Amino acid sequence: MRFLGELDQRLFIRVAAARVPGADPALTRLSRSADHGRLWLGAAAGLVTLGGHTARRAALRGAGSLVLASLTVNTVVKWSARRPRPLLAPVPQIRHLLRQPRTTSFPSGHSASAAAFATGVALESTRYGALIAPVAAAVAFSRVYVGVHYPGDVLAGTVIGVGAAVLTCRWWPPRQVNPERERPPAAAPALPGGDGLVVFVNTGAGTPAAPLPATTLLAELLPGAELVACGPDDDFDALLDRAVRRALARGGALGVHGGDGTVNTVARSAARHGLPLAVFPGGTFNHFALDVGVPHVADTVAAVERGEAVAVDLGTAAPQERSAGTDRDTDPMEFLNTFAIGLYPELVRVRERLEHRLGKWPAATVALIRVLRTAAPTELRIDGRRRRLWLLFAGNCRYVPDGFAPAFRPRLDDGLLDLRLIDGDRRLARTRVVLAAFLGVLGHSSVYVAERVPEVRIEDLKATDTCAYDGEVVPAPGALRLAKRNRALVVYRPAVPRSEIVQQAWLAAVLARCRGRGRGRRLPADGGPSALGH
């Protein structure tokens, strides 16, 4: 330890004696700009504002990693080590900070924050990470250059920052760039220019900062398509029915532009009528679009024009009626993503009641606290076995990771339900689930069960009157059967996706043309042929 301390001192003196032309004012200002994480929070805001879905995920993971690293450094490590700051005598006066830090020296909080943010961003996007990394390295070096830290402080802070970013993967795994590509292709018509495609456009979906209205963008990209625009005050079901009838009449395909709720509803309608589906991601999260492999509008456009598609599964939840000693399935609920009984439906119901006053995320947080405090376990029978559960979750195909917060599906045609249960019979089950989730070890908890099954029978539901599928809360039947409709829906997806850089450059050129022409068109109110295709 004495040798390492002496080595640290010698390295500090060498850096203090170094002369980097033009670096003194630049590194001093850069070091100050990173105080309290301001530089990185500003970078995160820039990613959210200017980037797409990947940039938003990168910004969120980077900011979360920064917070975790800062808490670790400032509340635990600094007060344990209590190493004094270096003496400023070897450091030229021009490099001294106007306000010298008063906390202890080991480790460097600035270096921990810089490394945490850069690593968190890189875990989501190597391209954005490559842009952030040099700045983070410069901030870390500047802390030695201006004389407020030893090199060992910076190294320790960097290790803590990287570790904090990696630790976030236990709660929120990074999404893979592209889903598995080996899925067999499905038959779908090639529609050059969108001729034969009818797109249902939810104009209320998406981010407020969208560069152009969806109708204008899609009209430019697919001039042969017909658009059915649905605003907040329009009759959603009537307009969707109109779009389906037009797609059937033209013998083409049904498209959808909107968030996950809109996509789920339109997808179920497309499956019922045997229509191929073109998903143009236009929401905040776009879970299904990302899972199927069309993260950008350009990917869907390319697939539609070339006729490239895959078939995906649909989950079904069929209520059952008992008649003459036999079970008879009634019309099933179909779900594209998830089905749930227990805590989740109640959470959604409370959140929706609070959302208009608090906003989505604050309402979700308040709803979670209320539900965890007041909810009771649901009693039911699963494949004949009596159970008491806090939650029954069934995903349409396997979600990863296996523990807390299932995030995405590598493929959508595996023929299985991802069944996850939280046991309500265990002592302190709620507390144990929360602690296991917080520590990132839910997959190893005895109160948590995960299985992959082709179907499951649920009977004798008690202590609950609701269930939820794809985020819709509906009355719960007394008995139902969860199963799969394998490869029931054909979805356009390119065999070879555009790279993100090529896609963004291509889309930027299209947007420039759109702004110049400034046109946005929609299907006439009487449901007749649109001028877009004629």
Residue pairs with C-beta under 8 A, 6 or more apart in sequence:
4 152
8 150
8 151
8 152
9 150
11 150
11 151
12 86
12 90
12 144
12 150
12 151
13 90
15 144
15 145
15 151
16 90
16 91
16 92
16 147
17 90
18 145
20 27
20 145
23 145
24 92
24 94
24 95
25 94
27 95
27 138
27 141
27 142
27 145
27 146
28 94
28 95
28 97
28 142
28 146
30 39
30 135
30 138
30 139
30 142
31 97
31 110
31 139
31 142
31 143
31 145
31 146
31 148
32 97
32 98
33 39
34 40
34 110
34 113
34 114
34 139
35 110
37 66
37 70
37 113
37 117
39 135
39 139
40 62
40 63
40 66
40 113
40 114
40 117
41 63
41 66
43 59
43 62
43 117
43 132
43 135
44 59
44 60
44 62
44 63
44 117
45 59
47 55
47 56
47 58
47 59
47 62
47 121
47 128
48 55
48 56
48 59
49 209
51 58
51 59
51 128
52 296
52 504
53 281
53 285
53 286
53 290
53 295
54 124
54 125
54 128
54 295
54 500
55 125
55 128
57 124
57 125
57 175
58 120
58 121
58 123
58 124
58 125
58 128
58 129
59 121
61 120
61 121
61 123
61 124
61 165
61 168
61 172
61 174
62 116
62 117
62 118
62 120
62 121
62 132
62 165
63 117
63 120
64 120
64 168
64 172
65 116
65 117
65 119
65 120
65 161
65 164
65 165
65 168
66 113
66 116
66 117
66 120
66 164
68 116
68 164
68 167
68 168
69 112
69 113
69 115
69 116
69 160
69 161
69 163
69 164
69 165
70 109
70 112
70 113
70 116
72 112
72 160
72 164
73 107
73 109
73 112
73 157
73 160
74 103
74 109
77 106
77 107
77 156
77 160
78 103
78 104
78 106
78 107
78 109
79 104
81 104
81 106
81 107
82 104
83 104
83 105
83 106
83 150
83 153
84 104
84 105
85 100
85 101
85 104
85 105
85 148
85 149
86 105
86 147
86 148
86 149
86 150
88 96
88 100
88 147
90 147
91 146
91 147
95 145
95 146
95 147
96 146
96 147
97 146
97 148
100 148
101 148
103 109
105 148
105 149
105 150
105 153
106 150
106 152
106 153
106 156
107 153
107 154
107 156
107 157
107 160
108 140
108 143
108 149
108 153
108 154
108 156
108 157
108 158
109 157
110 139
110 140
110 142
110 143
110 149
110 157
111 139
111 140
111 143
111 149
111 153
111 154
111 155
111 157
111 158
111 161
112 157
112 158
112 160
112 161
112 164
113 161
114 135
114 136
114 137
114 139
114 140
114 158
114 161
115 136
115 140
115 157
115 158
115 159
115 160
115 161
115 162
115 165
116 160
116 161
116 162
116 164
116 165
117 132
117 136
117 161
117 165
118 129
118 132
118 133
118 135
118 136
118 161
119 129
119 161
119 162
119 165
119 166
120 165
120 168
121 128
121 129
121 132
122 128
122 129
122 130
122 132
122 133
123 129
123 165
123 166
123 168
123 169
123 174
124 174
124 175
127 500
127 501
140 154
140 157
140 158
141 154
143 149
143 153
143 154
144 150
144 151
144 154
149 157
167 440
170 403
170 404
170 440
170 441
171 404
171 405
171 437
171 440
172 405
172 407
173 400
173 401
173 407
175 290
175 407
175 408
176 408
176 410
178 293
178 497
179 291
179 292
179 293
179 409
179 410
179 411
179 412
180 410
180 411
181 293
181 495
183 310
183 311
183 411
183 413
184 310
184 311
185 308
185 309
185 310
185 495
186 309
186 310
186 311
186 487
186 490
187 309
187 490
188 253
188 276
188 307
188 308
188 309
188 490
188 492
189 196
189 251
189 252
189 253
189 276
189 307
190 304
190 305
190 306
190 307
191 197
191 222
191 224
191 225
191 252
191 253
191 304
191 305
191 307
192 224
192 305
193 222
193 223
193 224
193 225
193 305
194 218
194 221
194 222
194 223
194 224
194 225
194 301
194 304
194 305
194 532
194 533
195 224
195 225
195 252
195 533
196 224
196 250
196 251
196 252
196 253
197 222
197 224
197 225
197 226
197 247
197 252
197 253
197 254
197 255
197 278
197 304
198 225
198 226
198 227
198 228
198 243
198 244
198 246
198 247
198 250
198 252
198 253
198 254
198 255
198 523
199 218
199 222
199 225
199 226
199 227
199 228
199 243
199 254
199 255
199 256
199 257
199 278
199 280
200 228
200 230
200 239
200 240
200 243
200 254
200 255
200 256
200 257
200 258
200 262
200 266
201 214
201 215
201 218
201 227
201 228
201 229
201 230
201 256
201 257
201 258
201 282
201 522
202 230
202 256
202 257
202 258
202 259
202 262
202 282
203 213
203 214
203 215
203 229
203 230
203 231
203 232
204 230
204 231
204 232
205 214
205 257
205 258
205 259
205 262
205 282
205 283
206 214
206 258
206 259
206 282
206 283
206 284
207 284
210 282
211 511
212 511
212 514
212 515
213 520
214 229
214 257
214 280
214 282
215 227
215 229
215 520
215 521
215 522
216 514
216 518
216 519
216 520
217 297
217 510
217 511
217 514
218 225
218 227
218 257
218 280
218 297
219 225
219 227
219 519
219 520
219 521
219 532
220 510
220 513
220 514
220 517
220 519
221 297
221 298
221 301
221 510
222 301
222 304
222 532
223 532
223 533
224 532
224 533
225 255
225 532
225 533
226 246
226 250
226 523
226 529
226 530
226 532
226 533
227 521
227 522
227 523
227 530
227 532
228 239
228 240
228 242
228 243
228 246
228 522
228 523
229 522
229 523
230 236
230 239
230 240
236 265
240 265
240 266
240 269
242 523
242 527
243 254
243 266
243 523
244 254
244 269
244 270
244 273
244 275
245 527
246 523
246 527
247 253
247 254
247 273
247 275
248 273
248 275
253 275
253 276
253 277
253 278
253 304
253 492
254 266
254 269
254 270
254 273
254 275
254 276
254 277
254 278
255 277
255 278
255 279
255 280
255 300
255 304
256 262
256 263
256 266
256 267
256 277
256 278
256 279
256 280
257 280
257 281
257 282
258 266
258 282
258 283
259 282
259 283
259 284
259 285
259 286
260 283
260 285
260 286
260 287
260 288
260 337
260 470
260 471
261 283
261 470
261 471
261 472
262 283
263 279
263 283
263 286
263 288
263 289
263 336
264 288
264 335
264 336
264 337
264 470
264 471
266 277
267 277
267 279
267 288
267 336
267 489
267 491
268 314
268 334
268 336
270 276
270 277
270 489
271 277
271 314
271 334
271 485
271 488
271 489
276 309
276 490
276 491
276 492
277 489
277 490
277 491
277 492
278 300
278 303
278 304
278 491
278 492
279 288
279 289
279 292
279 294
279 300
279 491
279 492
280 294
280 297
280 300
281 289
281 290
281 294
281 295
281 296
281 297
281 300
282 297
286 295
287 337
287 408
288 336
288 337
289 295
290 408
291 408
291 409
291 412
292 310
292 312
292 412
292 491
292 493
293 299
293 310
293 493
293 494
293 497
294 300
294 303
294 491
294 492
294 493
294 494
295 497
295 500
296 498
296 500
296 503
296 507
297 507
298 498
298 503
298 506
298 507
299 493
299 494
299 497
299 498
299 503
300 492
300 493
302 308
302 494
302 498
303 309
303 492
303 493
303 494
304 492
306 494
306 495
308 492
308 493
308 494
308 495
309 490
309 491
309 492
309 493
310 412
310 413
310 490
310 491
310 493
311 413
311 487
311 488
311 489
311 490
311 491
312 412
312 413
312 487
312 488
312 489
312 490
312 491
313 396
313 397
313 412
313 413
313 414
313 415
313 484
313 485
313 486
313 487
313 488
313 489
314 334
314 335
314 336
314 396
314 484
314 485
314 488
314 489
315 334
315 335
315 336
315 339
315 394
315 395
315 396
315 417
315 469
315 482
315 483
315 484
315 485
316 332
316 333
316 334
316 335
316 481
316 482
316 483
316 484
316 485
317 332
317 333
317 334
317 335
317 339
317 394
317 467
317 469
317 480
317 481
317 482
318 329
318 330
318 331
318 332
318 333
318 480
318 481
318 482
318 483
319 329
319 330
319 331
319 332
319 333
319 477
319 479
319 480
320 327
320 328
320 329
320 330
320 459
320 477
320 479
320 480
320 481
321 327
321 328
321 330
322 328
322 479
327 479
327 481
329 481
333 339
333 469
333 474
334 469
334 485
335 396
335 469
335 470
336 396
336 470
336 489
337 395
337 396
337 470
338 393
338 394
338 395
338 396
338 468
338 469
338 470
338 471
339 393
339 394
339 396
339 467
339 468
339 469
339 482
340 391
340 392
340 393
340 394
340 467
340 468
340 469
341 378
341 380
341 389
341 391
341 392
341 458
341 461
341 464
341 467
341 468
341 476
342 375
342 377
342 378
342 389
342 390
342 391
342 392
342 422
342 464
343 371
343 372
343 375
343 390
343 391
343 422
344 391
344 393
344 468
345 464
345 466
345 467
345 468
345 473
345 476
346 371
346 375
346 466
347 364
347 367
347 368
347 371
348 367
348 468
348 471
348 473
349 466
349 473
350 363
350 366
350 367
350 370
350 371
351 360
351 363
351 364
351 366
351 367
352 363
352 473
354 362
354 363
354 366
354 367
355 363
357 363
358 366
372 430
372 434
375 390
376 463
377 388
377 389
377 390
377 424
377 425
377 429
377 463
378 388
378 389
378 390
378 392
378 424
378 461
378 462
378 463
378 464
379 386
379 387
379 388
379 460
379 461
379 462
379 463
380 386
380 387
380 389
380 392
380 458
380 459
380 460
380 461
380 462
381 387
381 458
381 459
381 460
382 392
382 421
382 456
382 457
382 458
383 456
383 457
384 457
384 459
386 460
387 421
387 423
387 424
387 425
388 423
388 424
388 425
389 421
389 422
389 423
389 424
390 422
390 423
390 424
390 429
390 430
390 433
391 420
391 421
391 422
392 419
392 420
392 421
392 458
393 406
393 418
393 419
393 420
393 421
394 417
394 418
394 419
394 420
394 456
394 482
395 406
395 409
395 417
395 418
395 419
395 420
396 409
396 412
396 417
396 418
396 484
397 409
397 411
397 412
397 413
397 414
397 416
397 418
398 409
398 410
398 411
398 414
398 416
398 418
398 452
399 406
399 407
399 408
399 409
399 418
400 406
400 407
400 408
400 409
400 410
401 407
401 443
402 443
402 450
403 437
403 440
403 441
403 442
403 443
403 444
403 448
404 436
404 437
404 440
404 442
404 443
405 437
406 418
406 420
413 486
413 487
414 452
415 454
415 484
415 486
416 452
416 453
416 454
416 484
417 452
417 453
417 454
417 455
417 456
417 482
417 483
417 484
418 450
418 452
419 450
419 451
419 452
419 453
419 456
419 482
420 448
420 449
420 450
420 451
421 448
421 449
421 450
422 429
422 433
422 447
422 448
422 449
423 429
423 446
423 447
423 448
423 449
426 432
426 446
426 447
429 447
432 445
432 446
432 447
433 442
433 445
433 447
433 448
436 442
436 444
436 445
436 447
436 448
442 448
443 450
454 483
454 484
455 481
455 482
455 483
455 484
456 481
456 482
457 479
457 480
457 481
457 482
458 479
458 480
458 481
458 482
459 478
459 479
460 478
460 479
461 476
461 477
461 478
461 479
464 476
465 475
465 476
466 473
466 474
466 475
466 476
467 473
467 474
467 475
467 476
468 474
498 506
521 530
521 531
521 532
522 530
523 530
524 530
